[in-house]
Amino acid sequence: FADLCGIDSALSRGKRAKLLCAVKPLENGEALTRIDGSEIWHPNWMGKIDDDVNARFVKAIIDRTWDNEENLRTQGKSEIDNDDYKKDVITECTKGYWRNIHKQV
């Protein structure tokens, strides 16, 4: 979540959460901006998870998580247990984390 919103993932979990809660939607309604070739997402934490911008953000998180794990596994590494390495499990975890941020905002 933090990386896609332009927040340094090296920060403490508490600091990342605080900064994530401060991310605001773009006034023009777009989902993201591009700065120096990087996409910076602006979900609407106060909106519904299935609103257009938020649904696209959640999908981007799921896709990135899946792709990162695929790359790790080709190197003989893994961060996700085999039993949990399924799109539906990753989706539920992503939505759960979303709801956690939504409640904090």
QUIRAUR-V915147 format. One line per field, one symbol per residue. psi: psi as a letter, one per 20 degrees, with the letter a starting at -180 (. if undefined). burial: + if it has 9 or more other C-alpha atoms within 8 Angstrom, else -. A space follows every 50 residues. Layout:
BEGIN
psi=???
burial=???
END
This chain:
BEGIN
psi=ggghjkpoiirqgggggghghipqqqhiiqhrrppliqpoqmrnhiaqhj qggghhgghhgggggggghggghijjrqipqghimqhhghghgghggghg gghh.
burial=-+-++++--------++-+++-+-++---++++-----+++++++---+- --++++++--++--++--+--++-----------+---+++--++--+-- ++---
END
